[in-house]
């Protein structure tokens, strides 16, 4: 991937990430995942975005140049990751939701906690599982995905030249119906759709 490809509007860039490969290299080894599902978030124009109300220490990476990784902790238990897109100062990002492990399957299985029972389909199916399989946490927040010496790299991979499926983003309370989720049709690693369910007061 080139930085110029990531500098465009988020709804143009998000589908381009389908079929790209995210590769992490740590002391444990290397794992690579082919992206099959992503979601677009358009900063101040999007009430579902972390940057909707402006810059904070948590979302600062989103305001920088494109091609950097934004990692956040959610629900007190999971990490999720985004690719920063658009020009510097425009806090758009693409959430990486799911993919197929194409390198380092054994290490991904070990990180998932039970190396013998996880199917290949489920190893990186969903944003939290994706981070676990790749060994991503807040230590990788802000890394340059396009730098050749980066421990986390975004690569062209096999790409995807078909027409992506689109639909509403998963689990959002704000703008839940915007069709800004993109996925490779019929790919078994795409995560199931779940709408936001409001908590009931007791």
C-alpha atoms as an extended CHARMM CRD file, in Angstrom:
* protein
*
       202  EXT
         1         1  UNK       CA              0.0000000000        0.0000000000        0.0000000000  PROA      1               0.0000000000
         2         2  UNK       CA              1.0880000000        3.5860000000       -0.6890000000  PROA      2               0.0000000000
         3         3  UNK       CA              0.3420000000        6.4670000000        1.6470000000  PROA      3               0.0000000000
         4         4  UNK       CA             -1.3560000000        8.3170000000       -1.1830000000  PROA      4               0.0000000000
         5         5  UNK       CA             -3.8690000000        5.4560000000       -1.4700000000  PROA      5               0.0000000000
         6         6  UNK       CA             -4.8050000000        5.9320000000        2.1800000000  PROA      6               0.0000000000
         7         7  UNK       CA             -5.1030000000        9.7150000000        1.9600000000  PROA      7               0.0000000000
         8         8  UNK       CA             -8.4730000000        9.7660000000        0.2050000000  PROA      8               0.0000000000
         9         9  UNK       CA            -12.0010000000        9.9300000000        1.6240000000  PROA      9               0.0000000000
        10        10  UNK       CA            -12.6900000000        7.1270000000        4.0690000000  PROA      10              0.0000000000
        11        11  UNK       CA            -15.5660000000        5.6410000000        2.0530000000  PROA      11              0.0000000000
        12        12  UNK       CA            -13.2400000000        5.3140000000       -0.9370000000  PROA      12              0.0000000000
        13        13  UNK       CA            -10.3260000000        3.9230000000        1.0470000000  PROA      13              0.0000000000
        14        14  UNK       CA            -12.1740000000        1.3630000000        3.1770000000  PROA      14              0.0000000000
        15        15  UNK       CA            -13.0330000000       -1.0390000000        0.2990000000  PROA      15              0.0000000000
        16        16  UNK       CA             -9.4370000000       -0.8240000000       -0.9300000000  PROA      16              0.0000000000
        17        17  UNK       CA             -8.3010000000       -2.5120000000        2.2820000000  PROA      17              0.0000000000
        18        18  UNK       CA            -10.1880000000       -5.7030000000        1.4500000000  PROA      18              0.0000000000
        19        19  UNK       CA             -7.6500000000       -8.2670000000        0.3160000000  PROA      19              0.0000000000
        20        20  UNK       CA             -4.6890000000       -6.4050000000        1.8100000000  PROA      20              0.0000000000
        21        21  UNK       CA             -2.4880000000       -8.1610000000        4.3590000000  PROA      21              0.0000000000
        22        22  UNK       CA             -1.6180000000       -7.0380000000        7.8710000000  PROA      22              0.0000000000
        23        23  UNK       CA              1.5820000000       -8.6870000000        9.1070000000  PROA      23              0.0000000000
        24        24  UNK       CA              2.9960000000       -8.4920000000       12.6280000000  PROA      24              0.0000000000
        25        25  UNK       CA              6.4630000000       -9.5890000000       13.6800000000  PROA      25              0.0000000000
        26        26  UNK       CA              7.3420000000      -10.0610000000       17.3570000000  PROA      26              0.0000000000
        27        27  UNK       CA              9.7820000000      -12.1350000000       19.3730000000  PROA      27              0.0000000000
        28        28  UNK       CA              7.2060000000      -14.9480000000       19.1780000000  PROA      28              0.0000000000
        29        29  UNK       CA              7.1890000000      -14.9730000000       15.3940000000  PROA      29              0.0000000000
        30        30  UNK       CA              5.1980000000      -13.6380000000       12.4510000000  PROA      30              0.0000000000
        31        31  UNK       CA              1.4690000000      -13.7450000000       11.7720000000  PROA      31              0.0000000000
        32        32  UNK       CA             -0.1870000000      -12.3610000000        8.6370000000  PROA      32              0.0000000000
        33        33  UNK       CA             -3.9020000000      -11.8970000000        7.9970000000  PROA      33              0.0000000000
        34        34  UNK       CA             -5.7200000000      -11.1770000000        4.7270000000  PROA      34              0.0000000000
        35        35  UNK       CA             -8.4140000000       -8.5820000000        5.4180000000  PROA      35              0.0000000000
        36        36  UNK       CA            -11.9640000000       -9.6640000000        4.5790000000  PROA      36              0.0000000000
        37        37  UNK       CA            -14.1160000000       -7.1650000000        6.5300000000  PROA      37              0.0000000000
        38        38  UNK       CA            -13.7180000000       -3.5010000000        7.4830000000  PROA      38              0.0000000000
        39        39  UNK       CA            -15.7940000000       -0.5330000000        8.7140000000  PROA      39              0.0000000000
        40        40  UNK       CA            -15.4300000000        3.1520000000        7.8300000000  PROA      40              0.0000000000
        41        41  UNK       CA            -15.5470000000        5.9900000000       10.4000000000  PROA      41              0.0000000000
        42        42  UNK       CA            -15.6140000000        9.5990000000        9.2170000000  PROA      42              0.0000000000
        43        43  UNK       CA            -14.4440000000       11.6550000000       12.1910000000  PROA      43              0.0000000000
        44        44  UNK       CA            -16.4310000000       14.8410000000       12.8670000000  PROA      44              0.0000000000
        45        45  UNK       CA            -19.0080000000       13.8950000000       10.2120000000  PROA      45              0.0000000000
        46        46  UNK       CA            -19.8490000000       10.6020000000       11.9040000000  PROA      46              0.0000000000
        47        47  UNK       CA            -21.5140000000       10.2830000000       15.3390000000  PROA      47              0.0000000000
        48        48  UNK       CA            -20.2690000000        6.6910000000       15.4910000000  PROA      48              0.0000000000
        49        49  UNK       CA            -16.6230000000        7.8080000000       15.3370000000  PROA      49              0.0000000000
        50        50  UNK       CA            -14.3170000000        8.2130000000       18.3350000000  PROA      50              0.0000000000
        51        51  UNK       CA            -13.2710000000       11.5590000000       16.8280000000  PROA      51              0.0000000000
        52        52  UNK       CA            -16.7900000000       12.9600000000       16.4910000000  PROA      52              0.0000000000
        53        53  UNK       CA            -16.3280000000       15.3220000000       19.4460000000  PROA      53              0.0000000000
        54        54  UNK       CA            -12.7140000000       16.2430000000       18.7670000000  PROA      54              0.0000000000
        55        55  UNK       CA             -9.2150000000       15.1750000000       19.6850000000  PROA      55              0.0000000000
        56        56  UNK       CA             -8.3630000000       13.4220000000       22.9350000000  PROA      56              0.0000000000
        57        57  UNK       CA             -5.2610000000       11.5710000000       24.1720000000  PROA      57              0.0000000000
        58        58  UNK       CA             -7.0180000000        8.3210000000       23.2680000000  PROA      58              0.0000000000
        59        59  UNK       CA             -7.7940000000        9.1450000000       19.6340000000  PROA      59              0.0000000000
        60        60  UNK       CA             -4.8290000000       11.4140000000       18.8070000000  PROA      60              0.0000000000
        61        61  UNK       CA             -3.4450000000        8.9790000000       16.2170000000  PROA      61              0.0000000000
        62        62  UNK       CA             -6.5630000000        9.5100000000       14.1080000000  PROA      62              0.0000000000
        63        63  UNK       CA             -5.5870000000       13.1700000000       13.6140000000  PROA      63              0.0000000000
        64        64  UNK       CA             -2.1350000000       12.3740000000       12.2490000000  PROA      64              0.0000000000
        65        65  UNK       CA             -1.0000000000       11.3990000000        8.7640000000  PROA      65              0.0000000000
        66        66  UNK       CA             -2.6060000000        8.3960000000        7.0650000000  PROA      66              0.0000000000
        67        67  UNK       CA             -1.1760000000        4.9210000000        7.4000000000  PROA      67              0.0000000000
        68        68  UNK       CA             -0.7820000000        4.7970000000       11.1700000000  PROA      68              0.0000000000
        69        69  UNK       CA             -2.4160000000        2.2530000000       13.4620000000  PROA      69              0.0000000000
        70        70  UNK       CA             -5.0100000000        3.4300000000       15.9890000000  PROA      70              0.0000000000
        71        71  UNK       CA             -5.5220000000        0.8580000000       18.7600000000  PROA      71              0.0000000000
        72        72  UNK       CA             -8.0940000000        1.2150000000       21.5230000000  PROA      72              0.0000000000
        73        73  UNK       CA             -9.3720000000       -0.8350000000       24.4650000000  PROA      73              0.0000000000
        74        74  UNK       CA            -13.0930000000       -1.4850000000       24.6580000000  PROA      74              0.0000000000
        75        75  UNK       CA            -15.5730000000       -3.0310000000       27.1080000000  PROA      75              0.0000000000
        76        76  UNK       CA            -12.7430000000       -3.3860000000       29.6170000000  PROA      76              0.0000000000
        77        77  UNK       CA            -11.4820000000       -6.5180000000       27.8880000000  PROA      77              0.0000000000
        78        78  UNK       CA            -10.7570000000       -6.1980000000       24.1410000000  PROA      78              0.0000000000
        79        79  UNK       CA             -8.3790000000       -4.3560000000       21.8350000000  PROA      79              0.0000000000
        80        80  UNK       CA             -9.5460000000       -3.1870000000       18.4070000000  PROA      80              0.0000000000
        81        81  UNK       CA             -7.4960000000       -1.5390000000       15.6640000000  PROA      81              0.0000000000
        82        82  UNK       CA             -8.0060000000        0.9440000000       12.8580000000  PROA      82              0.0000000000
        83        83  UNK       CA             -5.9850000000        2.2490000000        9.9400000000  PROA      83              0.0000000000
        84        84  UNK       CA             -5.8460000000        6.0420000000        9.9400000000  PROA      84              0.0000000000
        85        85  UNK       CA             -6.8640000000        7.4360000000        6.5380000000  PROA      85              0.0000000000
        86        86  UNK       CA             -7.4010000000       10.8100000000        4.9070000000  PROA      86              0.0000000000
        87        87  UNK       CA             -4.9870000000       13.7580000000        5.0860000000  PROA      87              0.0000000000
        88        88  UNK       CA             -3.3580000000       14.7890000000        8.3780000000  PROA      88              0.0000000000
        89        89  UNK       CA             -5.8160000000       16.6700000000       10.5470000000  PROA      89              0.0000000000
        90        90  UNK       CA             -8.7990000000       14.7600000000        9.1400000000  PROA      90              0.0000000000
        91        91  UNK       CA             -9.5280000000       12.0590000000       11.7430000000  PROA      91              0.0000000000
        92        92  UNK       CA            -10.9910000000        9.3240000000        9.5670000000  PROA      92              0.0000000000
        93        93  UNK       CA            -10.2200000000        5.6810000000       10.2100000000  PROA      93              0.0000000000
        94        94  UNK       CA            -11.0670000000        2.1920000000        9.0140000000  PROA      94              0.0000000000
        95        95  UNK       CA            -11.7520000000       -0.4530000000       11.6470000000  PROA      95              0.0000000000
        96        96  UNK       CA            -10.2410000000       -3.8100000000       10.7210000000  PROA      96              0.0000000000
        97        97  UNK       CA            -12.9850000000       -6.2880000000       11.5870000000  PROA      97              0.0000000000
        98        98  UNK       CA            -11.9590000000       -9.7170000000       10.3080000000  PROA      98              0.0000000000
        99        99  UNK       CA             -9.6230000000      -11.7110000000        8.1290000000  PROA      99              0.0000000000
       100       100  UNK       CA             -8.0390000000      -14.9960000000        7.1510000000  PROA      100             0.0000000000
       101       101  UNK       CA             -4.7620000000      -16.0490000000        8.7830000000  PROA      101             0.0000000000
       102       102  UNK       CA             -2.4330000000      -16.8540000000        5.8920000000  PROA      102             0.0000000000
       103       103  UNK       CA              0.8910000000      -17.0330000000        7.7470000000  PROA      103             0.0000000000
       104       104  UNK       CA              1.7330000000      -18.0980000000       11.3010000000  PROA      104             0.0000000000
       105       105  UNK       CA             -1.4050000000      -20.1700000000       11.8580000000  PROA      105             0.0000000000
       106       106  UNK       CA              0.1260000000      -22.1200000000       14.7540000000  PROA      106             0.0000000000
       107       107  UNK       CA              1.1390000000      -18.9440000000       16.5840000000  PROA      107             0.0000000000
       108       108  UNK       CA             -2.2880000000      -17.4130000000       15.9900000000  PROA      108             0.0000000000
       109       109  UNK       CA             -3.8860000000      -20.5530000000       17.4280000000  PROA      109             0.0000000000
       110       110  UNK       CA             -1.6670000000      -20.4000000000       20.5030000000  PROA      110             0.0000000000
       111       111  UNK       CA             -2.5340000000      -16.7490000000       21.0980000000  PROA      111             0.0000000000
       112       112  UNK       CA             -6.2230000000      -17.5910000000       20.8550000000  PROA      112             0.0000000000
       113       113  UNK       CA             -5.7680000000      -19.8800000000       23.8630000000  PROA      113             0.0000000000
       114       114  UNK       CA             -6.4660000000      -23.3600000000       22.5420000000  PROA      114             0.0000000000
       115       115  UNK       CA             -4.2860000000      -24.3560000000       19.5960000000  PROA      115             0.0000000000
       116       116  UNK       CA             -6.1740000000      -27.5590000000       18.7900000000  PROA      116             0.0000000000
       117       117  UNK       CA             -9.8570000000      -26.5870000000       18.7900000000  PROA      117             0.0000000000
       118       118  UNK       CA            -10.0510000000      -23.2750000000       16.8980000000  PROA      118             0.0000000000
       119       119  UNK       CA            -11.0470000000      -23.5380000000       13.2460000000  PROA      119             0.0000000000
       120       120  UNK       CA             -9.0870000000      -21.4750000000       10.7400000000  PROA      120             0.0000000000
       121       121  UNK       CA            -12.2800000000      -19.5670000000        9.9470000000  PROA      121             0.0000000000
       122       122  UNK       CA            -12.5980000000      -18.2650000000       13.5000000000  PROA      122             0.0000000000
       123       123  UNK       CA             -8.9790000000      -17.4020000000       14.3020000000  PROA      123             0.0000000000
       124       124  UNK       CA             -9.3420000000      -13.7310000000       13.2690000000  PROA      124             0.0000000000
       125       125  UNK       CA            -13.1110000000      -13.4670000000       12.8150000000  PROA      125             0.0000000000
       126       126  UNK       CA            -14.1120000000      -10.2590000000       14.5880000000  PROA      126             0.0000000000
       127       127  UNK       CA            -12.0280000000       -7.2220000000       15.6230000000  PROA      127             0.0000000000
       128       128  UNK       CA            -11.0240000000       -8.4920000000       19.0690000000  PROA      128             0.0000000000
       129       129  UNK       CA            -10.0000000000      -11.9340000000       17.7930000000  PROA      129             0.0000000000
       130       130  UNK       CA             -8.0900000000      -10.2600000000       14.9850000000  PROA      130             0.0000000000
       131       131  UNK       CA             -6.0130000000       -8.2840000000       17.4810000000  PROA      131             0.0000000000
       132       132  UNK       CA             -5.3420000000      -11.3600000000       19.6030000000  PROA      132             0.0000000000
       133       133  UNK       CA             -4.2580000000      -13.4550000000       16.6170000000  PROA      133             0.0000000000
       134       134  UNK       CA             -1.8620000000      -10.7120000000       15.4700000000  PROA      134             0.0000000000
       135       135  UNK       CA             -0.5720000000       -9.8900000000       18.9670000000  PROA      135             0.0000000000
       136       136  UNK       CA             -1.8730000000       -6.2980000000       18.8410000000  PROA      136             0.0000000000
       137       137  UNK       CA             -2.3730000000       -4.1650000000       21.9640000000  PROA      137             0.0000000000
       138       138  UNK       CA             -1.8850000000       -0.5110000000       22.9320000000  PROA      138             0.0000000000
       139       139  UNK       CA              1.8910000000       -0.8530000000       22.5100000000  PROA      139             0.0000000000
       140       140  UNK       CA              1.3160000000       -0.7820000000       18.7520000000  PROA      140             0.0000000000
       141       141  UNK       CA             -0.8740000000        2.3450000000       18.8650000000  PROA      141             0.0000000000
       142       142  UNK       CA              0.5850000000        4.9020000000       16.4610000000  PROA      142             0.0000000000
       143       143  UNK       CA              2.9540000000        2.6250000000       14.5460000000  PROA      143             0.0000000000
       144       144  UNK       CA              3.5430000000        3.5080000000       10.8980000000  PROA      144             0.0000000000
       145       145  UNK       CA              2.0750000000        0.6260000000        8.9170000000  PROA      145             0.0000000000
       146       146  UNK       CA              3.9700000000        1.6290000000        5.7660000000  PROA      146             0.0000000000
       147       147  UNK       CA              7.4720000000        1.8520000000        7.2470000000  PROA      147             0.0000000000
       148       148  UNK       CA              9.6900000000       -1.0160000000        6.1070000000  PROA      148             0.0000000000
       149       149  UNK       CA             11.0800000000       -1.5250000000        9.6300000000  PROA      149             0.0000000000
       150       150  UNK       CA              7.6760000000       -1.4050000000       11.3390000000  PROA      150             0.0000000000
       151       151  UNK       CA              6.6810000000       -4.3950000000       13.5120000000  PROA      151             0.0000000000
       152       152  UNK       CA              3.1900000000       -4.0880000000       11.9830000000  PROA      152             0.0000000000
       153       153  UNK       CA              2.9630000000       -3.6810000000        8.2150000000  PROA      153             0.0000000000
       154       154  UNK       CA              0.1000000000       -3.1740000000        5.7990000000  PROA      154             0.0000000000
       155       155  UNK       CA              0.8740000000       -4.9070000000        2.5040000000  PROA      155             0.0000000000
       156       156  UNK       CA             -0.9290000000       -5.1250000000       -0.8250000000  PROA      156             0.0000000000
       157       157  UNK       CA             -1.5220000000       -8.8560000000       -0.5620000000  PROA      157             0.0000000000
       158       158  UNK       CA             -3.7550000000      -10.6460000000       -3.0940000000  PROA      158             0.0000000000
       159       159  UNK       CA             -6.1850000000       -7.7220000000       -3.2000000000  PROA      159             0.0000000000
       160       160  UNK       CA             -9.8710000000       -7.9360000000       -4.0700000000  PROA      160             0.0000000000
       161       161  UNK       CA            -11.1600000000       -6.7830000000       -7.4380000000  PROA      161             0.0000000000
       162       162  UNK       CA            -14.8110000000       -7.7420000000       -7.0650000000  PROA      162             0.0000000000
       163       163  UNK       CA            -17.7520000000       -5.7640000000       -5.7390000000  PROA      163             0.0000000000
       164       164  UNK       CA            -17.7680000000       -5.7050000000       -1.9260000000  PROA      164             0.0000000000
       165       165  UNK       CA            -20.9060000000       -6.3180000000        0.0630000000  PROA      165             0.0000000000
       166       166  UNK       CA            -22.0340000000       -3.4050000000        2.2250000000  PROA      166             0.0000000000
       167       167  UNK       CA            -24.2610000000       -3.0490000000        5.2470000000  PROA      167             0.0000000000
       168       168  UNK       CA            -24.6670000000       -1.3710000000        8.6310000000  PROA      168             0.0000000000
       169       169  UNK       CA            -21.7940000000       -1.2580000000       11.0720000000  PROA      169             0.0000000000
       170       170  UNK       CA            -21.8070000000       -3.6850000000       13.9840000000  PROA      170             0.0000000000
       171       171  UNK       CA            -23.0630000000       -2.8420000000       17.4750000000  PROA      171             0.0000000000
       172       172  UNK       CA            -23.3190000000        0.9360000000       17.0670000000  PROA      172             0.0000000000
       173       173  UNK       CA            -25.6730000000        3.0770000000       19.1520000000  PROA      173             0.0000000000
       174       174  UNK       CA            -25.1010000000        6.1670000000       16.9750000000  PROA      174             0.0000000000
       175       175  UNK       CA            -25.7650000000        6.0710000000       13.2010000000  PROA      175             0.0000000000
       176       176  UNK       CA            -26.4830000000        2.3360000000       13.3930000000  PROA      176             0.0000000000
       177       177  UNK       CA            -27.9850000000        2.0790000000        9.9050000000  PROA      177             0.0000000000
       178       178  UNK       CA            -25.2510000000        3.7350000000        7.8480000000  PROA      178             0.0000000000
       179       179  UNK       CA            -24.0300000000        1.1120000000        5.3350000000  PROA      179             0.0000000000
       180       180  UNK       CA            -20.3520000000        1.7140000000        6.0140000000  PROA      180             0.0000000000
       181       181  UNK       CA            -19.2690000000       -1.8680000000        6.6380000000  PROA      181             0.0000000000
       182       182  UNK       CA            -17.5820000000       -3.5540000000        3.6780000000  PROA      182             0.0000000000
       183       183  UNK       CA            -16.7820000000       -7.2290000000        3.2810000000  PROA      183             0.0000000000
       184       184  UNK       CA            -15.7600000000       -9.8190000000        0.7070000000  PROA      184             0.0000000000
       185       185  UNK       CA            -18.9510000000      -11.6370000000       -0.3120000000  PROA      185             0.0000000000
       186       186  UNK       CA            -19.3020000000      -15.2520000000        0.8310000000  PROA      186             0.0000000000
       187       187  UNK       CA            -15.9740000000      -15.2580000000        2.6600000000  PROA      187             0.0000000000
       188       188  UNK       CA            -16.3270000000      -17.5550000000        5.7080000000  PROA      188             0.0000000000
       189       189  UNK       CA            -14.0980000000      -15.3930000000        7.9170000000  PROA      189             0.0000000000
       190       190  UNK       CA            -16.4770000000      -12.3970000000        7.8300000000  PROA      190             0.0000000000
       191       191  UNK       CA            -17.9870000000      -11.8120000000       11.2690000000  PROA      191             0.0000000000
       192       192  UNK       CA            -21.7330000000      -12.1160000000       11.9210000000  PROA      192             0.0000000000
       193       193  UNK       CA            -23.7520000000       -8.8920000000       12.0300000000  PROA      193             0.0000000000
       194       194  UNK       CA            -25.0190000000       -7.8670000000       15.4630000000  PROA      194             0.0000000000
       195       195  UNK       CA            -26.9370000000       -4.6070000000       16.0110000000  PROA      195             0.0000000000
       196       196  UNK       CA            -26.5410000000       -2.5290000000       19.1580000000  PROA      196             0.0000000000
       197       197  UNK       CA            -28.8110000000       -3.7510000000       21.9580000000  PROA      197             0.0000000000
       198       198  UNK       CA            -29.6730000000       -1.0180000000       24.5130000000  PROA      198             0.0000000000
       199       199  UNK       CA            -29.2190000000       -1.9890000000       28.1460000000  PROA      199             0.0000000000
       200       200  UNK       CA            -32.4880000000       -2.3470000000       29.9640000000  PROA      200             0.0000000000
       201       201  UNK       CA            -32.9480000000       -0.4560000000       33.1830000000  PROA      201             0.0000000000
       202       202  UNK       CA            -34.0580000000       -2.5690000000       36.0910000000  PROA      202             0.0000000000
